[in-house]
């Protein structure tokens, strides 16, 4: 009974993000195979390309981002802080994932900019890494696209 209630709560939380496909930034689950609820995308990492199937339903989108900024050190990533509602959706989604196996796709302007294997639950704060070769100004430009300044 409690599992059914938890699933219903998760569905309701995620339903509030159904329109996220049009957002410039979103985080979605990577699926093992294509389904009606997924879209095929290309993930590039260190010159390698991988065909992935990304769930159309976003866990969080740009409207859930409270803050995004580039970290100062040379190998730094981009730090993201979500709203409470976005953090709760991220937490509920990552709790249900098979840690060390399941992955998320970080999508910006329709392109996969990062994939991550989930190793633990994620809440309101996380970092996107893997921007080797980009300087602080380039990472800052990406952060501004994730959370445009008002």
DSSP file (Angstrom, degrees, kcal/mol; ACC not computed):
  #  RESIDUE AA STRUCTURE BP1 BP2  ACC     N-H-->O    O-->H-N    N-H-->O    O-->H-N    TCO  KAPPA ALPHA  PHI   PSI    X-CA   Y-CA   Z-CA
    1    1 A X     >        0   0    0      0, 0.0     4,-2.1     0, 0.0     5,-0.2   0.000 360.0 360.0 360.0 -47.3    0.0    0.0    0.0
    2    2 A X  H  >  +     0   0    0      1,-0.2     4,-2.6     2,-0.2     5,-0.2   0.869 360.0  54.1 -64.8 -34.7    2.8    2.5    1.0
    3    3 A X  H  > S+     0   0    0      2,-0.2     4,-2.4     1,-0.2    -1,-0.2   0.906 108.3  49.5 -64.5 -40.6    4.7    1.6   -2.2
    4    4 A X  H  > S+     0   0    0      2,-0.2     4,-2.2     1,-0.2    -2,-0.2   0.885 111.5  48.8 -64.5 -39.0    1.6    2.4   -4.3
    5    5 A X  H  X S+     0   0    0     -4,-2.1     4,-2.6     2,-0.2    -2,-0.2   0.916 111.1  50.0 -66.3 -42.6    1.2    5.7   -2.5
    6    6 A X  H  X S+     0   0    0     -4,-2.6     4,-2.3     1,-0.2    -2,-0.2   0.903 111.2  49.4 -62.7 -40.8    4.9    6.5   -3.0
    7    7 A X  H  X S+     0   0    0     -4,-2.4     4,-2.4     2,-0.2    -1,-0.2   0.897 110.9  49.8 -64.4 -39.7    4.5    5.7   -6.8
    8    8 A X  H  X S+     0   0    0     -4,-2.2     4,-2.4     2,-0.2    -2,-0.2   0.916 110.4  49.6 -64.5 -43.7    1.4    7.9   -7.0
    9    9 A X  H  X S+     0   0    0     -4,-2.6     4,-2.6     1,-0.2    -2,-0.2   0.916 111.2  50.0 -60.8 -43.0    3.2   10.8   -5.3
   10   10 A X  H  X S+     0   0    0     -4,-2.3     4,-2.7     1,-0.2     5,-0.2   0.921 110.2  50.0 -62.7 -43.8    6.1   10.4   -7.7
   11   11 A X  H  X S+     0   0    0     -4,-2.4     4,-2.1     1,-0.2    -1,-0.2   0.906 111.6  48.3 -61.1 -41.8    3.8   10.4  -10.7
   12   12 A X  H  X S+     0   0    0     -4,-2.4     4,-1.0     2,-0.2    -2,-0.2   0.912 112.4  48.4 -66.0 -41.7    2.1   13.6   -9.5
   13   13 A X  H >< S+     0   0    0     -4,-2.6     3,-0.5     1,-0.2    -2,-0.2   0.922 114.9  44.7 -63.5 -43.1    5.4   15.3   -8.9
   14   14 A X  H >< S+     0   0    0     -4,-2.7     3,-2.0     1,-0.2    -1,-0.2   0.807 103.0  65.4 -73.2 -28.4    6.7   14.3  -12.3
   15   15 A X  H >< S+     0   0    0     -4,-2.1     3,-1.6     1,-0.3    -1,-0.2   0.809  90.8  65.2 -63.1 -27.9    3.4   15.3  -14.0
   16   16 A X  T << S+     0   0    0     -4,-1.0    -1,-0.3    -3,-0.5     3,-0.2   0.606 102.5  50.1 -69.2  -7.7    4.1   18.9  -13.0
   17   17 A X  T X  S+     0   0    0     -3,-2.0     3,-1.8     1,-0.1    41,-0.6   0.126  72.3 114.4-114.6  18.8    7.2   18.7  -15.3
   18   18 A X  G X  S+     0   0    0     -3,-1.6     3,-0.6     1,-0.3    -1,-0.1   0.789  76.1  53.8 -62.0 -28.3    5.4   17.3  -18.4
   19   19 A X  G >  S+     0   0    0      1,-0.2     3,-1.3    -4,-0.2    -1,-0.3   0.329  77.3 104.3 -88.1   9.7    6.0   20.4  -20.4
   20   20 A X  G X   +     0   0    0     -3,-1.8     3,-1.8     1,-0.3    -1,-0.2   0.678  56.3  82.1 -68.1 -17.6    9.8   20.3  -19.7
   21   21 A X  G <  S+     0   0    0     -3,-0.6    -1,-0.3     1,-0.3    -2,-0.1   0.821  91.6  51.1 -58.5 -29.6   10.6   19.0  -23.2
   22   22 A X  G <  S+     0   0    0     -3,-1.3    -1,-0.3     3,-0.0    -2,-0.2   0.571  89.3 104.0 -84.1  -8.2   10.5   22.6  -24.5
   23   23 A X  S <  S-     0   0    0     -3,-1.8    87,-0.3    -4,-0.2    86,-0.1  -0.366  76.3-128.6 -72.7 153.3   12.8   23.9  -21.8
   24   24 A X  S    S+     0   0    0      1,-0.1    85,-3.5    85,-0.1     2,-0.4   0.767  94.5  38.3 -73.1 -24.2   16.4   24.7  -22.7
   25   25 A X  E     +A  108   0A   0     83,-0.2    37,-1.5   121,-0.1     2,-0.3  -0.985  68.5 151.0-129.0 136.9   17.7   22.6  -19.7
   26   26 A X  E     -AB 107  61A   0     81,-2.2    81,-3.0    -2,-0.4     2,-0.4  -0.985  32.0-142.7-157.4 158.2   16.4   19.3  -18.4
   27   27 A X  E     +AB 106  60A   0     33,-2.3    32,-3.1    -2,-0.3    33,-1.1  -0.996  30.8 168.8-122.6 126.1   17.6   16.2  -16.6
   28   28 A X  E     -A  105   0A   0     77,-2.1    77,-3.3    -2,-0.4     2,-0.1  -0.928  36.4 -96.3-136.2 158.7   16.0   12.9  -17.7
   29   29 A X  E     -A  104   0A   0     28,-0.5    26,-2.9    -2,-0.3     2,-0.5  -0.455  30.9-130.7 -72.1 145.3   16.6    9.2  -17.2
   30   30 A X  E     -AC 103  54A   0     73,-2.4    73,-0.5    24,-0.2    24,-0.2  -0.873  26.5-148.8 -94.2 128.8   18.5    7.2  -19.7
   31   31 A X  E     - C   0  53A   0     22,-3.6    22,-0.7    -2,-0.5     3,-0.1  -0.619  18.6-124.7 -99.0 157.8   16.6    4.0  -20.6
   32   32 A X  S    S+     0   0    0     -2,-0.2     2,-0.3     1,-0.1    -1,-0.1   0.821  92.3   6.7 -68.8 -31.8   18.0    0.7  -21.7
   33   33 A X  S    S-     0   0    0     20,-0.1    -1,-0.1    19,-0.0     2,-0.1  -0.958  90.9 -81.2-148.1 163.8   16.0    0.6  -24.9
   34   34 A X        +     0   0    0     -2,-0.3     2,-0.3    -3,-0.1    21,-0.0  -0.402  47.9 168.0 -69.9 142.3   13.7    2.9  -26.9
   35   35 A X    >   -     0   0    0     -2,-0.1     3,-1.6    -4,-0.0    -4,-0.0  -0.843  53.3 -93.4-138.9 175.6   10.1    3.2  -26.0
   36   36 A X  T 3  S+     0   0    0      1,-0.3    -2,-0.0    -2,-0.3    -1,-0.0   0.792 126.0  55.6 -62.3 -26.3    7.2    5.4  -26.9
   37   37 A X  T 3  S+     0   0    0     19,-0.0    19,-3.1    18,-0.0    20,-0.5   0.208 103.1  69.6 -92.5  15.7    8.1    7.5  -23.9
   38   38 A X  E <   -D   55   0A   0     -3,-1.6     2,-0.4    17,-0.3    17,-0.2  -0.846  62.2-147.4-130.5 167.4   11.7    8.0  -25.0
   39   39 A X  E     -D   54   0A   0     15,-2.5    15,-3.0    -2,-0.3     2,-0.4  -0.993  24.7-119.5-132.6 140.5   13.7    9.9  -27.7
   40   40 A X  E     +D   53   0A   0     -2,-0.4     2,-0.3    13,-0.2    13,-0.2  -0.653  41.4 168.1 -80.8 132.3   17.0    8.7  -29.3
   41   41 A X  E     -D   52   0A   0     11,-2.8    11,-2.8    -2,-0.4     2,-0.5  -0.892  33.2-118.1-137.8 166.9   19.9   11.1  -28.7
   42   42 A X  E     -D   51   0A   0     -2,-0.3    70,-0.6     9,-0.2     2,-0.5  -0.945  20.6-161.2-111.2 126.9   23.6   11.2  -29.1
   43   43 A X  E     -De  50 112A   0      7,-2.9     7,-2.3    -2,-0.5     2,-0.5  -0.926   7.3-158.6-105.7 129.3   25.9   11.6  -26.1
   44   44 A X  E     +D   49   0A   0     68,-0.6     2,-0.4    -2,-0.5     5,-0.2  -0.917  16.0 169.6-110.3 132.7   29.5   12.7  -26.8
   45   45 A X  E >   -D   48   0A   0      3,-2.7     3,-2.2    -2,-0.5    -2,-0.0  -0.932  70.0 -21.5-145.7 118.0   32.2   12.1  -24.3
   46   46 A X  T 3  S-     0   0    0     -2,-0.4     3,-0.1     1,-0.3    -1,-0.0   0.867 127.8 -49.0  51.8  42.2   35.9   12.6  -24.9
   47   47 A X  T 3  S+     0   0    0      1,-0.3     2,-0.3     0, 0.0    -1,-0.3   0.309 115.6 115.2  85.1 -10.3   35.4   12.3  -28.7
   48   48 A X  E <   - D   0  45A   0     -3,-2.2    -3,-2.7     2,-0.0     2,-0.4  -0.719  53.5-148.0 -93.6 144.5   33.3    9.1  -28.4
   49   49 A X  E     - D   0  44A   0     -2,-0.3     2,-0.4    -5,-0.2    -5,-0.2  -0.906  12.4-173.1-112.4 141.9   29.7    9.0  -29.4
   50   50 A X  E     - D   0  43A   0     -7,-2.3    -7,-2.9    -2,-0.4     2,-0.5  -0.998  21.4-134.6-133.8 130.1   27.0    6.9  -27.8
   51   51 A X  E     + D   0  42A   0     -2,-0.4     2,-0.3    -9,-0.2    -9,-0.2  -0.736  35.6 176.8 -81.5 126.0   23.4    6.4  -29.0
   52   52 A X  E     - D   0  41A   0    -11,-2.8   -11,-2.8    -2,-0.5     2,-0.6  -0.895  31.1-131.1-128.7 159.3   21.2    6.6  -25.9
   53   53 A X  E     -CD  31  40A   0    -22,-0.7   -22,-3.6    -2,-0.3     2,-0.5  -0.956  27.1-163.6-111.7 115.6   17.4    6.6  -25.3
   54   54 A X  E     -CD  30  39A   0    -15,-3.0   -15,-2.5    -2,-0.6   -24,-0.2  -0.849  24.1-114.0-106.4 131.5   16.3    9.4  -23.1
   55   55 A X  E     - D   0  38A   0    -26,-2.9   -17,-0.3    -2,-0.5   -18,-0.0  -0.405  18.8-141.6 -59.9 131.3   13.0    9.5  -21.3
   56   56 A X  S    S+     0   0    0    -19,-3.1     2,-0.5    -2,-0.1    -1,-0.2   0.855  83.5  83.4 -64.6 -34.6   10.9   12.4  -22.7
   57   57 A X  S    S-     0   0    0    -20,-0.5   -28,-0.5   -37,-0.1     2,-0.2  -0.594  79.7-140.9 -73.7 119.0    9.6   13.1  -19.3
   58   58 A X        -     0   0    0    -41,-0.6   -30,-0.2    -2,-0.5     3,-0.1  -0.550  11.7-152.9 -80.9 143.9   12.1   15.4  -17.5
   59   59 A X  S    S-     0   0    0    -32,-3.1     2,-0.3     1,-0.4   -31,-0.2   0.918  85.6  -2.7 -76.0 -48.7   12.8   14.9  -13.8
   60   60 A X  E     -B   27   0A   0    -33,-1.1   -33,-2.3    29,-0.1    -1,-0.4  -0.951  69.6-171.7-138.1 159.7   13.7   18.6  -13.5
   61   61 A X  E >   -B   26   0A   0     -2,-0.3     3,-2.1   -35,-0.2     4,-0.3  -0.761  48.9 -75.5-138.6-175.5   14.0   21.5  -16.0
   62   62 A X  G >  S+     0   0    0    -37,-1.5     3,-1.4     1,-0.3   -36,-0.1   0.810 125.0  63.1 -58.0 -31.0   15.3   25.0  -16.1
   63   63 A X  G 3  S+     0   0    0      1,-0.3    -1,-0.3   -38,-0.2    23,-0.1   0.698 100.8  54.0 -68.9 -15.6   12.2   26.2  -14.2
   64   64 A X  G <  S+     0   0    0     -3,-2.1    19,-3.0    22,-0.1     2,-0.6   0.468  85.5 102.7 -93.2  -3.5   13.4   24.1  -11.2
   65   65 A X  E <   +G   82   0B   0     -3,-1.4    17,-0.3    -4,-0.3     3,-0.1  -0.715  40.2 175.6 -88.9 121.6   16.8   25.6  -11.1
   66   66 A X  E    S+     0   0B   0     15,-2.6     2,-0.3    -2,-0.6    16,-0.2   0.804  72.4   0.6 -87.3 -35.6   17.3   28.1   -8.3
   67   67 A X  E     +G   81   0B   0     14,-2.0    14,-2.9     2,-0.0    -1,-0.3  -0.988  57.1 179.2-156.9 141.6   21.0   28.7   -9.0
   68   68 A X  E     +G   80   0B   0     -2,-0.3     2,-0.3    12,-0.2    12,-0.2  -0.964  16.2 156.7-146.3 130.2   23.7   27.6  -11.5
   69   69 A X  E     -G   79   0B   0     10,-2.0    10,-2.8    -2,-0.3     2,-0.3  -0.997  39.7-108.9-152.9 153.4   27.3   28.7  -11.6
   70   70 A X  E     -G   78   0B   0     -2,-0.3     8,-0.2     8,-0.2     2,-0.2  -0.581  35.8-121.6 -79.0 141.3   30.7   27.5  -12.8
   71   71 A X        -     0   0    0      6,-2.5     5,-0.2    -2,-0.3    68,-0.1  -0.593  17.7-129.1 -82.5 150.4   33.2   26.5  -10.1
   72   72 A X  S    S+     0   0    0     -2,-0.2    64,-0.2     3,-0.1    -1,-0.1   0.830  76.1  92.3 -73.9 -36.2   36.5   28.5  -10.1
   73   73 A X  S >  S-     0   0    0      1,-0.1     3,-2.4     2,-0.1    -2,-0.1  -0.261  86.7-111.0 -67.4 152.7   39.2   25.7  -10.2
   74   74 A X  T 3  S+     0   0    0      1,-0.3    59,-0.2    58,-0.0    60,-0.1   0.790 117.8  41.6 -55.3 -36.6   40.5   24.6  -13.6
   75   75 A X  T 3  S+     0   0    0     57,-0.1    -1,-0.3    58,-0.1    55,-0.3   0.223  93.1 135.5 -94.0  15.5   38.9   21.1  -13.5
   76   76 A X    <   -     0   0    0     -3,-2.4    55,-0.2    -5,-0.2     2,-0.1  -0.113  39.2-155.3 -66.2 158.9   35.7   22.5  -12.0
   77   77 A X        -     0   0    0     53,-0.1    -6,-2.5    52,-0.1     2,-0.5  -0.137  32.7 -77.8-108.7-152.4   32.2   21.7  -13.0
   78   78 A X  E     -GH  70 128B   0     50,-2.4    50,-2.9    -8,-0.2     2,-0.4  -0.982  38.1-144.8-120.0 124.1   28.9   23.5  -12.9
   79   79 A X  E     -GH  69 127B   0    -10,-2.8   -10,-2.0    -2,-0.5     2,-0.4  -0.712  16.2-167.2 -89.1 135.6   27.1   23.6   -9.5
   80   80 A X  E     -GH  68 126B   0     46,-3.1    46,-2.3    -2,-0.4     2,-0.5  -0.989   9.8-168.9-128.2 131.5   23.3   23.5   -9.6
   81   81 A X  E     -GH  67 125B   0    -14,-2.9   -15,-2.6    -2,-0.4   -14,-2.0  -0.984  16.3-153.7-117.0 127.8   20.9   24.2   -6.8
   82   82 A X  E     -G   65   0B   0     42,-3.9   -17,-0.2    -2,-0.5    42,-0.1  -0.531  22.0-100.3 -96.1 162.1   17.3   23.3   -7.4
   83   83 A X     >  -     0   0    0    -19,-3.0     4,-2.9    -2,-0.2     5,-0.2  -0.258  44.9-100.2 -66.2 167.5   14.1   24.6   -5.9
   84   84 A X  H  > S+     0   0    0      2,-0.2     4,-2.1     1,-0.2     5,-0.1   0.917 125.4  47.9 -59.5 -43.0   12.5   22.6   -3.1
   85   85 A X  H  > S+     0   0    0      2,-0.2     4,-2.1     1,-0.2    -1,-0.2   0.920 113.8  46.8 -65.3 -43.2   10.0   21.1   -5.5
   86   86 A X  H  > S+     0   0    0      1,-0.2     4,-2.4     2,-0.2    -2,-0.2   0.900 111.5  51.6 -64.3 -41.0   12.7   20.2   -8.1
   87   87 A X  H  X S+     0   0    0     -4,-2.9     4,-2.5     1,-0.2    -1,-0.2   0.871 108.4  51.6 -63.1 -37.6   14.9   18.8   -5.4
   88   88 A X  H  X S+     0   0    0     -4,-2.1     4,-2.7    -5,-0.2    -1,-0.2   0.913 110.3  48.0 -67.1 -42.1   12.1   16.6   -4.1
   89   89 A X  H  X S+     0   0    0     -4,-2.1     4,-2.4     2,-0.2    -2,-0.2   0.917 113.2  48.6 -63.2 -42.2   11.5   15.2   -7.7
   90   90 A X  H  X S+     0   0    0     -4,-2.4     4,-2.6     2,-0.2    32,-0.4   0.917 112.5  48.4 -63.7 -42.9   15.2   14.6   -8.1
   91   91 A X  H  X S+     0   0    0     -4,-2.5     4,-2.1     2,-0.2    -2,-0.2   0.940 112.8  46.9 -62.3 -48.4   15.4   12.8   -4.7
   92   92 A X  H  X S+     0   0    0     -4,-2.7     4,-1.1     1,-0.2    -1,-0.2   0.899 114.4  47.9 -62.9 -39.8   12.4   10.6   -5.4
   93   93 A X  H  < S+     0   0    0     -4,-2.4     4,-0.4    -5,-0.2     3,-0.4   0.930 114.0  45.0 -66.7 -45.5   13.7    9.7   -8.9
   94   94 A X  H >< S+     0   0    0     -4,-2.6     3,-0.5    28,-0.3    -1,-0.2   0.776 105.4  61.9 -74.6 -24.1   17.2    8.9   -7.8
   95   95 A X  H 3< S+     0   0    0     -4,-2.1    -1,-0.2     1,-0.2    -2,-0.2   0.863 106.3  47.3 -62.4 -34.9   15.9    6.9   -4.8
   96   96 A X  T 3< S+     0   0    0     -4,-1.1    -1,-0.2    -3,-0.4    -2,-0.2   0.547  95.0  98.5 -85.2  -8.2   14.2    4.5   -7.2
   97   97 A X  S <  S-     0   0    0     -3,-0.5     2,-1.1    -4,-0.4    -3,-0.0  -0.457  84.2-110.8 -82.9 154.0   17.2    4.2   -9.5
   98   98 A X    >>  -     0   0    0     -2,-0.1     4,-2.6     5,-0.0     3,-2.1  -0.734  41.9-131.6 -82.6 100.4   19.7    1.2   -9.4
   99   99 A X  T 34 S+     0   0    0     -2,-1.1    20,-0.3     1,-0.3     4,-0.1  -0.260  87.9  20.3 -61.2 136.0   22.7    3.0   -8.0
  100  100 A X  T 34 S+     0   0    0     18,-3.9    -1,-0.3     2,-0.3    19,-0.1   0.325 130.5  47.7  88.0  -6.8   25.9    2.3   -9.9
  101  101 A X  T <4 S+     0   0    0     -3,-2.1    -2,-0.2    17,-0.4    -1,-0.1   0.643  88.9  75.5-127.1 -56.5   23.9    1.2  -12.9
  102  102 A X     <  -     0   0    0     -4,-2.6    16,-2.7    16,-0.2     2,-0.3  -0.278  63.9-155.9 -69.5 150.7   21.2    3.6  -13.9
  103  103 A X  E     -AF  30 117A   0    -73,-0.5   -73,-2.4    14,-0.2     2,-0.3  -0.872  11.1-146.7-130.0 159.1   22.1    6.9  -15.6
  104  104 A X  E     -AF  29 116A   0     12,-2.4    12,-2.3    -2,-0.3     2,-0.4  -0.901  12.8-141.4-118.6 151.1   20.8   10.4  -16.1
  105  105 A X  E     -AF  28 115A   0    -77,-3.3   -77,-2.1    -2,-0.3     2,-0.6  -0.951   5.7-151.1-111.8 134.0   21.2   12.6  -19.2
  106  106 A X  E     -AF  27 114A   0      8,-3.2     7,-2.8    -2,-0.4     8,-1.3  -0.931  20.7-167.3-102.9 118.8   21.8   16.4  -18.8
  107  107 A X  E     -AF  26 112A   0    -81,-3.0   -81,-2.2    -2,-0.6     2,-0.4  -0.919  12.0-179.1-117.6 130.1   20.3   18.1  -21.8
  108  108 A X  E >  S-AF  25 111A   0      3,-2.8     3,-1.6    -2,-0.5   -83,-0.2  -0.991  73.8 -14.0-130.9 124.3   20.9   21.7  -22.8
  109  109 A X  T 3  S-     0   0    0    -85,-3.5    -1,-0.1    -2,-0.4   -85,-0.1   0.871 129.9 -51.4  52.1  42.3   19.4   23.3  -25.9
  110  110 A X  T 3  S+     0   0    0    -86,-0.3     2,-0.4   -87,-0.3    -1,-0.3   0.497 118.6 103.2  80.5   4.6   18.4   19.9  -27.2
  111  111 A X  E <  S- F   0 108A   0     -3,-1.6    -3,-2.8   -70,-0.1     2,-0.6  -0.945  75.4-117.5-122.5 142.3   21.8   18.3  -26.9
  112  112 A X  E     +eF  43 107A   0    -70,-0.6   -68,-0.6    -2,-0.4    -5,-0.2  -0.653  33.8 173.1 -73.8 117.9   23.2   15.9  -24.3
  113  113 A X  E     +     0   0A   0     -7,-2.8     2,-0.3    -2,-0.6    -1,-0.2   0.578  64.8   6.8-101.8 -12.8   26.0   17.7  -22.5
  114  114 A X  E     - F   0 106A   0     -8,-1.3    -8,-3.2   -69,-0.0     2,-0.4  -0.955  53.9-159.2-165.1 144.2   26.6   15.1  -19.8
  115  115 A X  E     - F   0 105A   0     -2,-0.3     2,-0.4   -10,-0.2   -10,-0.2  -0.971  17.6-168.9-123.3 147.5   25.6   11.7  -18.8
  116  116 A X  E     - F   0 104A   0    -12,-2.3   -12,-2.4    -2,-0.4     2,-0.5  -0.997  22.2-135.9-140.5 134.4   26.0   10.4  -15.2
  117  117 A X  E     - F   0 103A   0     -2,-0.4     2,-0.5   -14,-0.2   -14,-0.2  -0.779  35.8-123.1 -82.1 127.5   25.8    7.0  -13.5
  118  118 A X        +     0   0    0    -16,-2.7   -18,-3.9    -2,-0.5   -17,-0.4  -0.613  38.0 168.5 -79.4 122.3   23.9    7.6  -10.3
  119  119 A X        +     0   0    0     -2,-0.5     2,-0.3   -20,-0.3    -1,-0.2   0.577  66.2   2.4-107.9 -16.4   25.9    6.4   -7.3
  120  120 A X  S    S-     0   0    0    -21,-0.0    -1,-0.2   -20,-0.0     2,-0.1  -0.959  92.5 -67.6-159.0 170.7   23.7    7.9   -4.6
  121  121 A X        -     0   0    0     -2,-0.3     2,-0.4    -3,-0.1   -30,-0.1  -0.400  45.6-150.5 -66.0 143.2   20.5    9.9   -4.0
  122  122 A X        +     0   0    0    -32,-0.4   -28,-0.3   -31,-0.1   -27,-0.2  -0.954  20.1 169.1-118.1 137.4   20.5   13.4   -5.3
  123  123 A X        -     0   0    0      2,-0.5   -33,-0.1    -2,-0.4    -1,-0.1   0.237  61.7 -31.3-113.8-122.7   18.4   16.2   -3.7
  124  124 A X  S    S+     0   0    0    -43,-0.1   -42,-3.9     1,-0.1     2,-0.4   0.645 120.6  51.0 -82.0 -14.5   18.5   20.0   -4.2
  125  125 A X  E     +H   81   0B   0    -44,-0.2    -2,-0.5   -38,-0.1     2,-0.3  -0.976  58.8 143.6-130.0 137.8   22.2   20.3   -5.0
  126  126 A X  E     -H   80   0B   0    -46,-2.3   -46,-3.1    -2,-0.4     2,-0.4  -0.977  34.1-126.0-159.1 168.2   24.5   18.6   -7.4
  127  127 A X  E     -H   79   0B   0     -2,-0.3     2,-0.6   -48,-0.2   -48,-0.2  -0.958   9.1-145.8-123.3 138.8   27.5   19.2   -9.7
  128  128 A X  E     +H   78   0B   0    -50,-2.9   -50,-2.4    -2,-0.4     2,-0.2  -0.915  30.4 177.7 -98.7 123.4   27.9   18.5  -13.4
  129  129 A X        +     0   0    0     -2,-0.6   -53,-0.1   -52,-0.2   -52,-0.1  -0.460  41.4  82.0-113.2-172.7   31.5   17.5  -14.1
  130  130 A X        +     0   0    0    -55,-0.3    -1,-0.1    -2,-0.2   -53,-0.1   0.728  47.4 130.1  89.1  23.1   33.4   16.4  -17.2
  131  131 A X    >   +     0   0    0    -55,-0.2     3,-2.3   -56,-0.2   -55,-0.1  -0.141  30.1 163.9-100.2  38.1   34.0   19.8  -18.8
  132  132 A X  T 3   +     0   0    0      1,-0.3     3,-0.1   -57,-0.1   -86,-0.1  -0.310  65.4  26.5 -56.8 133.2   37.7   19.2  -19.2
  133  133 A X  T 3  S+     0   0    0      1,-0.3     2,-0.5   -59,-0.2    -1,-0.3   0.278  96.0 108.9  94.8 -11.3   39.2   21.7  -21.7
  134  134 A X    <   -     0   0    0     -3,-2.3    -1,-0.3   -60,-0.1    -3,-0.1  -0.848  60.9-140.6 -98.9 134.3   36.7   24.4  -20.9
  135  135 A X     >  -     0   0    0     -2,-0.5     4,-2.4    -3,-0.1     5,-0.2  -0.269  33.5 -91.1 -83.6 177.4   37.8   27.4  -19.0
  136  136 A X  H  > S+     0   0    0      1,-0.2     4,-2.5     2,-0.2     5,-0.2   0.884 125.3  52.0 -56.1 -43.7   35.9   29.2  -16.4
  137  137 A X  H  > S+     0   0    0      2,-0.2     4,-1.9     1,-0.2    -1,-0.2   0.882 110.3  48.4 -64.2 -38.6   34.3   31.7  -18.8
  138  138 A X  H  > S+     0   0    0      2,-0.2     4,-1.6     1,-0.2    -1,-0.2   0.906 113.2  46.9 -68.2 -41.4   33.1   28.8  -21.1
  139  139 A X  H  X S+     0   0    0     -4,-2.4     4,-2.4     1,-0.2    -2,-0.2   0.872 110.5  53.9 -67.0 -35.6   31.6   26.9  -18.1
  140  140 A X  H  X S+     0   0    0     -4,-2.5     4,-2.3    -5,-0.2    -2,-0.2   0.886 104.8  54.0 -64.3 -38.6   30.0   30.2  -16.9
  141  141 A X  H  X S+     0   0    0     -4,-1.9     4,-1.2     2,-0.2    -1,-0.2   0.895 109.5  48.0 -62.6 -39.5   28.3   30.6  -20.3
  142  142 A X  H  X S+     0   0    0     -4,-1.6     4,-1.8     2,-0.2     3,-0.4   0.924 109.6  52.9 -65.5 -44.0   26.8   27.1  -19.9
  143  143 A X  H  X S+     0   0    0     -4,-2.4     4,-2.5     1,-0.2    -2,-0.2   0.884 105.8  54.1 -59.3 -39.2   25.7   27.9  -16.4
  144  144 A X  H  < S+     0   0    0     -4,-2.3    -1,-0.2     1,-0.2    -2,-0.2   0.815 107.4  50.9 -66.3 -29.2   23.9   31.0  -17.7
  145  145 A X  H  < S+     0   0    0     -4,-1.2     3,-0.5    -3,-0.4    -1,-0.2   0.838 109.8  50.4 -74.1 -32.8   22.0   28.9  -20.2
  146  146 A X  H  < S+     0   0    0     -4,-1.8     2,-0.4     1,-0.3    -2,-0.2   0.927 131.7  14.9 -69.2 -44.7   21.0   26.5  -17.5
  147  147 A X  S  < S-     0   0    0     -4,-2.5    -1,-0.3    -5,-0.2   -79,-0.2  -0.767  84.8-152.3-131.7  86.8   19.7   29.4  -15.3
  148  148 A X        -     0   0    0     -3,-0.5     2,-0.2    -2,-0.4    -3,-0.1  -0.300  23.9-113.6 -59.3 140.3   19.3   32.6  -17.3
  149  149 A X              0   0    0      1,-0.1    -1,-0.1    -5,-0.1    -5,-0.0  -0.519 360.0 360.0 -74.5 142.3   19.7   35.7  -15.2
  150  150 A X              0   0    0     -2,-0.2    -1,-0.1     0, 0.0    -2,-0.1   0.444 360.0 360.0 -87.4 360.0   16.6   37.8  -14.8
